[in-house]
């Protein structure tokens, strides 16, 4: 396997308000890269960025830091018109530096670009290379996942009351810095027994959401609605960033809101919290108000009834309406058979073991129906060698768990997802690049796929839309005509009549 190459953006080194955790993560990134023969580079664009820094002392310090990395040289730059067509408008020199980094990635001079600049991430997404642009935390998680075998104990999101949270817990420290009156407010939350979701890992609080029901008069939001959920606090500790716990908590918020008939969800955030704001925008939140304090109000309308007919990309509209999705005639539907152990890794929140005869009242692992939803991400990846070319962005996939004696949901359709991208990997290195942000596999496991031009691996990026409760069993699928005979052994399209038979059983907590 070839040694991987990472290009480091300057904004990781300078210009960050919350610099300390990033510096610690960058040091860890350098260490892990050296251990695993992953080479780190900077580009000449980095030096152009630094030259514009008017603080001479800081400029000299940054240049000394950049000198520790080898410089990427001689990458050809296309004409500016071509760059604009591929990456978007270039308004100033910073834009040109960003595009120069993306061009180096596009030319395959490096495998990944590491940047905290979300404008750069958006440009990469526009050009179809967003999977290869990582934040520092994502790069760290990729290094750990790819090169280090490890046992994983799944985290749980649990219900707590505010009075159960220790006011001195480290999760609350950074919030105090933004809100001088936080302690007084948190005391009131404890007295009112405010509801919380807490992400607990090995006895530590890794993330927290404090929520409150409000009327429109209390909320003062642009969008109205009789039932409004305010997310008072949404926080993941810096030590746990990069493992997609923000997505986990957001999934909890949105699934809960949709299932419980809320009209609107909103929260506030300062502009410096770019990670959170970008995550929220990805799933349909919009900035509606900028307060005098500088805080932004972000709102998401939770639609009820029939979804409006799609006016643009079905997938982009599904993101805005998430967790709801389009399933009309323009959307193809497919059934994906999945082995039980892989199903457990992709969807750990519904990995229930069969009830044991000696313990009839106990459920092994987690019961999703109690709304204690662990799991890792909303965006996931599935690998296979199916010989099918029909899959498109915005199509629906229904996962059918094949027979597994230990699993409660064996031989059932359990889960629905929305296709985001479909790619084919012809080498292990290519497979690692395509799955970097979402994979649950180690380097050794990916190498075991033996991806080649003759035997490419299909990489399906998809959005987890929901789990069917209850799952649809094989006997029901056969009797209703969803399956005509044996379950599919590979990805199979569901025709109109088959989907019509399945649709009444798609119970994911809201109407389709």
C-alpha positions in Angstrom: 0.0 0.0 0.0 1.3 3.4 -0.9 2.1 5.9 1.8 -0.7 8.5 2.1 -0.1 12.2 1.8 -2.0 15.0 3.6 -1.9 18.7 2.7 -2.3 21.0 5.8 -4.1 24.3 5.5 -2.6 27.3 7.3 -5.8 28.1 9.2 -5.0 25.0 11.4 -1.9 26.8 12.6 -3.1 30.4 12.8 -6.2 32.5 13.1 -8.4 30.3 15.3 -10.1 31.8 18.3 -10.3 28.4 20.0 -6.7 27.6 19.2 -5.6 25.4 22.1 -7.6 22.2 21.4 -6.8 22.5 17.7 -3.1 22.8 18.5 -3.3 19.7 20.7 -5.1 17.8 18.0 -2.6 19.0 15.4 0.3 17.6 17.5 -1.5 14.3 17.7 -2.1 14.4 14.0 1.6 14.8 13.4 2.5 12.0 15.8 0.1 9.5 14.3 1.1 10.4 10.8 4.7 9.8 11.6 3.9 6.5 13.2 2.0 5.3 10.1 4.2 6.7 7.4 1.6 9.3 6.3 3.4 12.3 5.0 2.3 15.9 5.8 2.8 18.8 3.4 2.1 22.5 3.1 1.6 24.4 -0.1 3.0 27.6 -1.4 -0.5 29.0 -0.9 0.1 28.7 2.8 3.0 31.1 2.7 0.9 33.6 0.7 -1.7 33.4 3.4 0.9 34.1 6.1 2.4 37.0 4.2 -0.9 38.9 4.5 -0.8 38.7 8.3 -0.1 42.2 9.5 1.1 40.9 12.9 4.9 40.6 12.3 5.6 38.6 15.4 2.8 36.1 14.7 3.8 35.9 11.1 7.3 34.9 12.0 6.1 32.3 14.5 3.8 30.8 11.8 6.5 30.7 9.3 8.7 28.8 11.7 5.9 26.3 12.3 5.3 25.8 8.5 9.0 25.2 8.0 8.6 21.9 9.9 6.6 20.5 7.0 7.9 19.7 3.5 6.5 22.1 0.8 4.4 20.9 -2.1 6.0 22.3 -5.2 5.2 22.6 -8.9 1.6 21.6 -9.0 0.1 23.1 -12.3 -2.7 25.5 -11.8 -5.5 25.6 -14.5 -6.7 29.0 -15.9 -8.7 31.0 -13.5 -11.9 30.6 -15.6 -11.6 26.8 -15.2 -11.0 27.2 -11.5 -14.1 29.3 -11.1 -16.2 26.9 -13.1 -15.1 24.0 -10.9 -14.8 25.6 -7.4 -16.9 28.8 -7.5 -16.3 32.5 -7.6 -12.9 34.0 -6.6 -13.5 37.3 -4.8 -10.2 37.9 -3.2 -6.7 36.5 -2.6 -7.9 34.2 0.2 -10.2 32.5 -2.2 -7.4 32.0 -4.7 -5.3 30.4 -1.9 -8.2 28.0 -1.1 -8.6 27.0 -4.7 -4.9 26.4 -5.1 -5.1 23.9 -2.3 -8.1 22.2 -3.9 -6.4 22.1 -7.2 -3.5 20.2 -5.6 -6.0 17.8 -4.3 -7.7 17.6 -7.7 -4.4 16.8 -9.4 -3.9 13.9 -6.9 -0.7 15.4 -5.7 -2.1 14.5 -2.2 -4.7 12.2 -0.9 -6.5 14.4 1.6 -6.6 18.1 2.4 -6.9 19.0 6.1 -8.6 22.3 6.8 -10.9 24.0 9.4 -12.2 26.5 6.7 -15.8 25.6 6.0 -15.9 27.8 3.0 -13.2 25.6 1.5 -15.2 22.5 2.5 -18.2 23.8 0.7 -16.2 24.5 -2.5 -14.9 20.9 -2.3 -18.4 19.5 -2.0 -19.4 21.6 -5.0 -16.6 20.0 -7.0 -17.4 16.5 -5.8 -14.2 16.0 -3.8 -15.7 16.8 -0.4 -15.0 13.3 0.9 -11.2 14.1 0.6 -11.3 17.3 2.6 -11.1 16.6 6.4 -11.1 18.6 9.5 -8.3 18.0 12.0 -10.7 15.8 14.1 -11.8 13.8 11.0 -8.2 13.3 10.0 -7.4 12.0 13.4 -10.3 9.6 13.4 -9.4 8.4 10.0 -5.8 7.7 11.1 -7.0 5.8 14.2 -9.7 3.9 12.4 -7.6 3.0 9.4 -4.3 2.1 11.1 -5.2 1.0 14.6 -7.4 -2.0 15.5 -9.4 -1.2 18.6 -12.4 -2.5 20.5 -15.3 -0.1 20.5 -17.8 0.2 23.3 -20.8 2.0 21.9 -21.9 5.2 23.5 -25.5 5.8 24.6 -27.6 8.9 24.6 -29.6 8.8 27.8 -32.3 11.0 29.3 -31.3 13.0 32.3 -32.7 15.9 34.3 -30.6 19.0 34.7 -30.3 18.5 38.4 -28.5 15.2 37.7 -25.6 17.1 36.0 -22.7 18.2 38.2 -22.3 22.0 37.7 -18.5 21.5 37.8 -18.5 18.9 35.0 -15.9 19.7 32.3 -18.6 19.7 29.6 -19.9 23.1 31.0 -16.6 24.9 31.2 -16.4 26.4 27.7 -20.1 27.4 27.9 -19.3 29.6 30.9 -16.8 31.5 28.8 -19.4 32.5 26.3 -22.2 33.2 28.9 -21.1 35.0 32.0 -24.5 34.4 33.6 -24.4 30.7 32.8 -24.3 29.5 36.5 -27.4 31.4 37.4 -29.2 30.1 34.3 -28.1 26.5 35.0 -29.3 26.7 38.6 -32.7 27.7 37.2 -32.6 24.7 34.8 -31.8 22.4 37.7 -34.7 23.8 39.8 -37.1 23.4 36.9 -36.0 19.8 36.3 -35.2 20.8 32.7 -34.9 17.8 30.3 -31.5 16.8 28.9 -29.9 14.3 26.5 -26.5 13.2 27.7 -23.9 11.3 25.8 -22.1 9.2 28.3 -18.8 7.4 27.5 -16.9 5.4 30.1 -18.6 7.4 32.9 -17.8 10.8 31.4 -20.2 13.2 29.8 -18.9 13.6 26.2 -21.9 15.6 25.0 -25.1 17.3 26.2 -28.3 18.8 24.9 -30.5 20.8 27.3 -34.0 21.3 25.8 -37.2 23.2 26.6 -40.7 23.5 25.1 -41.7 27.1 24.3 -44.5 29.1 22.8 -43.9 31.5 19.9 -44.2 34.4 22.3 -41.3 33.0 24.4 -39.2 32.0 21.5 -39.5 35.2 19.4 -38.5 33.2 16.3 -39.2 34.2 12.7 -41.1 31.0 12.0 -44.2 30.4 14.1 -45.8 27.3 15.5 -47.8 26.3 18.5 -45.2 23.6 19.5 -41.6 24.8 19.5 -38.5 23.0 20.9 -35.7 25.2 22.0 -32.3 23.6 22.2 -30.8 25.6 25.0 -27.4 23.9 25.0 -25.8 21.7 22.4 -22.2 20.8 23.3 -19.7 18.1 22.5 -16.4 18.2 24.5 -13.4 19.0 22.5 -11.7 15.7 23.5 -14.5 13.8 21.8 -14.7 15.8 18.5 -14.1 13.9 15.3 -16.1 10.9 16.2 -19.4 12.3 14.8 -21.0 12.7 18.2 -22.5 16.0 17.1 -24.4 14.1 14.4 -25.5 11.6 17.0 -27.0 14.3 19.2 -28.5 16.1 16.2 -30.1 12.9 15.1 -31.6 12.6 18.6 -33.0 16.1 18.5 -34.5 15.8 15.0 -36.0 12.3 15.3 -37.5 13.3 18.7 -38.9 16.5 17.2 -40.4 14.9 14.2 -41.9 12.0 16.1 -43.5 14.2 18.7 -45.1 16.7 16.3 -43.0 19.8 16.9 -43.5 22.6 14.4 -40.1 24.2 14.9 -36.7 23.6 16.4 -34.3 26.4 17.1 -31.1 27.3 19.0 -28.6 30.1 19.2 -24.9 30.0 18.5 -22.0 32.5 18.1 -20.4 32.7 14.7 -17.1 31.3 16.0 -18.9 27.9 16.5 -18.4 27.0 12.9 -18.6 23.3 13.4 -22.0 23.4 15.0 -23.4 26.0 12.5 -22.2 24.0 9.5 -23.7 20.8 10.9 -27.0 22.5 11.5 -27.1 24.1 8.1 -26.5 20.6 6.5 -29.8 19.4 7.9 -32.1 22.3 7.1 -31.4 24.9 9.8 -31.2 28.5 8.6 -29.9 31.7 10.3 -33.0 33.9 10.8 -31.8 36.5 13.3 -28.5 38.1 14.4 -28.8 39.5 17.9 -27.0 42.6 19.2 -24.8 40.3 21.2 -23.6 38.7 17.9 -25.5 35.5 18.6 -27.2 33.8 15.6 -30.6 32.3 15.8 -30.9 29.1 13.7 -34.3 27.7 13.0 -35.6 24.5 11.3 -39.3 24.1 10.4 -40.5 20.5 11.0 -43.0 19.9 8.2 -46.2 17.9 8.7 -48.5 16.4 6.1 -47.4 15.8 2.5 -44.0 17.2 1.5 -44.0 19.8 -1.3 -43.1 18.5 -4.8 -39.3 18.7 -5.2 -38.2 21.8 -7.1 -34.5 21.0 -7.2 -32.3 18.1 -6.2 -34.4 15.5 -4.4 -31.4 14.7 -2.1 -30.8 18.3 -1.2 -34.5 18.7 -0.4 -34.4 15.6 1.7 -31.5 17.1 3.7 -33.6 20.2 4.4 -36.6 18.1 5.4 -34.6 15.5 7.4 -35.6 13.1 8.8 -38.5 13.1 6.3 -37.8 12.1 2.7 -39.4 12.0 -0.7 -40.7 8.6 -2.0 -42.7 9.5 -5.0 -42.5 8.0 -8.5 -39.3 10.0 -9.3 -37.5 8.2 -6.5 -36.3 4.6 -7.1 -36.3 2.1 -4.3 -33.9 -0.7 -3.7 -33.5 -3.5 -1.2 -30.0 -4.2 0.1 -29.3 -7.5 1.8 -26.8 -7.1 4.6 -25.0 -9.6 6.7 -25.9 -9.4 10.4 -22.4 -8.5 11.7 -22.1 -5.7 9.2 -25.6 -4.6 10.1 -24.6 -4.4 13.8 -21.6 -2.2 12.9 -23.6 0.2 10.7 -26.7 0.3 12.9 -25.6 -0.5 16.5 -28.6 1.3 18.0 -30.9 -1.6 16.8 -28.4 -4.5 17.3 -30.7 -6.5 19.6 -29.9 -10.0 20.5 -32.7 -12.6 20.6 -34.4 -13.1 23.9 -32.9 -16.0 25.8 -35.2 -18.6 27.2 -33.8 -18.3 30.7 -34.2 -14.5 30.7 -37.5 -13.8 28.9 -37.8 -10.3 30.3 -34.4 -9.0 29.2 -33.3 -7.6 25.9 -29.7 -8.0 24.9 -28.0 -4.8 23.8 -30.2 -1.8 23.1 -34.0 -1.5 22.5 -34.4 1.3 20.0 -38.1 1.5 20.8 -37.3 3.0 24.1 -35.8 5.9 22.2 -32.3 5.3 23.7 -30.6 5.7 20.4 -26.8 5.3 20.3 -25.1 4.8 16.9 -22.4 6.9 15.4 -23.5 8.9 12.3 -26.3 10.1 10.2 -24.1 9.8 7.1 -22.9 6.3 6.5 -21.2 4.1 3.9 -22.0 0.6 2.6 -19.6 -1.5 0.6 -20.5 -4.3 -1.8 -19.8 -5.8 -5.2 -23.3 -5.6 -6.6 -23.5 -5.5 -10.4 -26.0 -2.7 -10.7 -25.9 0.7 -12.3 -29.3 2.2 -11.5 -28.5 3.7 -8.1 -28.9 7.5 -8.1 -28.6 10.4 -5.6 -31.9 10.7 -3.7 -33.0 7.1 -4.3 -34.1 5.1 -1.2 -32.4 1.9 0.0 -34.0 -0.6 2.4 -31.6 -2.8 4.4 -32.7 -6.4 4.8 -30.7 -8.3 7.5 -30.0 -11.8 6.3 -30.2 -14.8 8.6 -28.3 -14.6 11.9 -29.3 -16.8 14.7 -28.1 -14.4 17.4 -30.0 -11.4 16.2 -33.6 -10.4 17.0 -34.2 -8.7 13.7 -32.8 -11.5 11.5 -34.5 -11.9 8.1 -36.2 -8.5 8.3 -36.1 -5.1 6.6 -35.0 -2.9 9.4 -33.7 0.4 8.0 -34.3 3.0 5.3 -31.6 5.3 3.9 -31.2 7.9 1.2 -28.4 7.6 -1.4 -26.0 10.5 -1.4 -23.2 9.2 -3.7 -22.2 6.0 -5.5 -18.6 5.4 -6.4 -16.4 2.4 -7.4 -13.0 1.7 -5.9 -10.4 -0.1 -8.0 -7.6 -0.2 -5.4 -7.3 -0.4 -1.7 -5.9 3.1 -1.5 -8.8 4.4 -3.5 -11.2 2.5 -1.2 -9.6 4.1 1.8 -9.9 7.6 0.3 -13.6 7.1 -0.6 -14.6 5.9 2.8 -12.3 8.1 5.0 -15.2 10.2 6.6 -17.6 7.3 7.2 -15.9 4.0 7.3 -16.2 1.5 10.2 -13.4 -0.6 8.7 -9.7 -0.8 9.5 -7.0 -0.7 6.9 -6.6 -4.5 7.1 -10.3 -5.0 6.6 -10.4 -2.7 3.6 -7.4 -4.4 2.1 -9.3 -7.7 2.4 -11.8 -6.5 -0.2 -9.0 -6.8 -2.8 -10.4 -3.9 -4.9 -9.1 -4.0 -8.4 -10.1 -2.8 -11.9 -11.5 -6.3 -12.6 -13.3 -6.5 -9.3 -14.2 -2.9 -8.2 -15.9 -2.3 -4.9 -19.1 -0.3 -4.9 -19.1 2.5 -2.3 -22.6 3.7 -1.4 -22.7 6.8 0.7 -26.1 7.2 2.2 -28.1 9.2 4.8 -29.7 7.2 7.6 -33.4 8.2 7.5 -34.8 5.9 10.1 -35.3 2.4 11.5 -38.6 0.6 10.9 -40.5 -0.1 14.1 -41.3 -2.9 14.0 -39.0 -4.3 11.3 -40.8 -6.1 8.4 -40.2 -9.8 8.7 -39.5 -12.2 5.9 -42.9 -13.9 6.3 -44.7 -10.5 5.9 -42.5 -9.6 2.9 -43.4 -12.8 1.2 -47.1 -12.8 2.0 -47.5 -9.2 0.9 -45.6 -9.6 -2.4 -42.7 -7.4 -1.6 -40.5 -10.4 -2.2 -41.4 -12.8 -4.9 -39.9 -16.0 -3.6 -36.5 -16.0 -1.9 -35.0 -12.7 -0.4 -32.6 -11.0 -2.8 -29.0 -12.1 -2.7 -27.7 -8.8 -4.1 -29.1 -5.2 -4.4 -32.5 -5.4 -6.1 -34.9 -2.7 -7.3 -38.4 -2.7 -5.8 -41.0 -2.2 -8.5 -44.0 0.1 -8.0 -46.2 -2.8 -6.9 -43.6 -4.1 -4.5 -43.0 -0.7 -2.9 -46.8 -0.1 -2.6 -47.0 -3.4 -0.6 -44.0 -2.3 1.6 -45.0 1.3 2.2 -47.8 0.7 4.8 -45.1 -1.1 6.9 -42.6 1.7 6.8 -43.2 3.0 10.4 -40.3 5.3 11.3 -42.1 7.6 13.7 -43.8 10.0 11.2 -46.0 9.9 8.2 -44.5 9.5 4.8 
